[in-house]
């Protein structure tokens, strides 16, 4: 049996935003288009990616380029779903930008994998927020711990982290 390739599960069309797009407009587009991830392009080249969770507490007039992640993880369009899941797990990312040659053509998310086959939920179960156990919008902190966007913001704002492992 042939394994499913990512082109069957990816979100398309890809919704590109200019780096100077403000948070307010990006959130409106996200709601309208029912997406959470935006690759960011400058001069035709992909220079980053931003997720709606990155915009949660940002000023509505802030340019999204100030919130984006420069290290975009990409995969070729004919990659198998298993290989894509392994890459997501290894890189601890919630999405991969799918390339047709050098051209971004879609986004594959963890949610799309889990929706297509529930076994992927178990595969990613070890990657959760160390404070609240959330499975989405994870970030690797400088000390190697995984925190969701919400707990990361609280830890940064208050200089402490409640990991639920107290006395």
C-alpha positions in Angstrom: 0.0 0.0 0.0 1.3 3.4 -0.9 1.7 5.9 1.9 -0.2 9.2 1.7 1.9 12.2 0.6 1.6 15.7 2.2 0.0 17.2 -0.8 -3.2 15.3 0.1 -3.4 16.9 3.6 -1.8 20.3 3.2 -3.8 23.5 3.5 -3.9 25.5 0.2 -3.8 28.0 -1.2 -1.0 29.4 0.8 -1.9 32.8 2.2 1.1 35.1 1.9 1.5 38.3 3.9 3.9 41.2 3.5 6.3 41.6 6.5 4.8 45.1 7.2 1.2 43.8 7.5 -0.1 44.8 10.9 -1.4 42.4 13.4 -5.0 43.6 13.2 -5.2 42.9 9.4 -3.4 39.5 9.8 -5.9 38.4 12.5 -8.8 39.5 10.3 -7.4 37.5 7.4 -6.9 34.5 9.6 -10.5 34.5 10.8 -11.8 35.0 7.3 -9.6 32.3 5.7 -9.7 29.9 8.7 -6.0 29.6 9.0 -3.4 30.1 11.7 -0.1 30.2 9.8 1.2 32.8 7.4 4.5 32.6 5.5 6.0 36.0 5.2 7.6 37.1 2.0 9.8 40.0 1.0 10.8 40.6 -2.6 9.4 37.1 -3.6 11.5 35.3 -1.0 10.1 33.6 2.1 11.7 35.3 5.1 9.7 33.9 8.0 6.4 32.5 9.3 4.0 33.8 11.9 1.2 32.0 13.7 -1.9 33.6 15.1 -0.7 32.6 18.6 2.3 34.8 18.1 -0.1 37.8 17.7 -2.3 37.1 20.7 -0.9 39.8 23.0 0.7 42.0 20.4 -0.3 45.6 19.8 -2.8 45.6 16.8 -0.6 48.1 14.9 2.6 46.1 15.2 4.1 44.7 12.0 3.9 40.9 11.9 7.6 40.7 10.8 8.5 41.6 14.4 6.7 38.5 15.6 7.7 36.1 12.9 10.1 33.1 13.1 12.9 33.2 10.6 13.7 29.5 10.7 10.9 28.1 8.5 10.8 24.4 8.2 10.0 23.2 4.7 9.3 19.9 2.9 8.9 18.9 -0.7 5.4 18.3 -2.0 5.9 14.6 -2.6 7.1 13.9 1.0 5.3 11.1 2.8 3.1 12.0 5.8 5.3 9.8 8.0 8.4 11.7 7.0 6.6 15.0 7.6 5.5 13.9 11.0 9.0 12.8 12.0 10.3 16.2 10.9 7.7 18.1 12.8 8.5 16.0 15.9 12.2 16.5 15.5 12.0 20.2 15.0 9.1 20.7 17.5 7.0 22.7 15.1 3.3 22.8 14.5 3.5 23.3 10.8 5.7 22.8 7.7 5.7 24.9 4.6 5.2 22.6 1.6 7.4 23.4 -1.5 6.8 22.5 -5.1 10.4 22.9 -6.3 11.3 26.2 -4.6 7.8 27.6 -4.6 5.7 27.5 -1.4 2.4 25.8 -2.3 0.8 24.8 1.0 1.1 24.3 4.7 0.9 21.0 6.6 -0.2 21.3 10.2 -0.1 18.8 13.1 -3.9 19.3 13.3 -4.3 18.1 9.7 -2.2 15.0 10.5 -4.3 14.2 13.6 -7.6 14.8 11.8 -6.5 12.5 9.0 -5.3 9.7 11.3 -5.7 9.7 15.1 -2.5 7.7 15.6 -0.5 10.9 15.1 -2.0 12.3 18.4 -0.1 9.6 20.2 3.0 10.2 18.2 3.1 13.9 19.3 1.8 13.3 22.9 5.3 13.7 24.4 5.5 17.2 23.1 3.3 19.3 25.4 3.6 22.4 27.5 5.5 21.6 30.7 3.3 24.0 32.6 -0.3 23.3 31.5 0.2 20.3 29.2 -1.3 22.0 26.1 -0.4 20.3 22.8 -0.6 23.4 20.5 1.4 26.5 19.9 4.6 25.1 21.6 7.8 27.0 21.9 11.2 25.7 22.9 12.6 28.0 25.6 16.3 28.8 25.9 16.6 26.2 28.7 15.1 23.5 26.4 11.7 23.4 28.1 8.6 23.4 26.0 5.9 26.0 26.8 2.8 26.9 25.0 2.4 30.5 23.8 0.3 31.4 26.8 2.6 30.0 29.5 5.6 31.4 27.7 4.1 34.8 27.8 3.3 34.5 31.5 6.8 33.2 32.3 8.4 36.0 30.4 6.1 38.7 31.8 6.5 37.6 35.4 9.9 36.1 35.4 8.7 32.8 36.8 7.1 29.6 35.6 4.7 27.4 37.5 5.3 23.9 36.2 2.9 22.1 38.5 5.7 20.3 40.3 5.6 22.2 43.6 5.6 20.8 47.1 
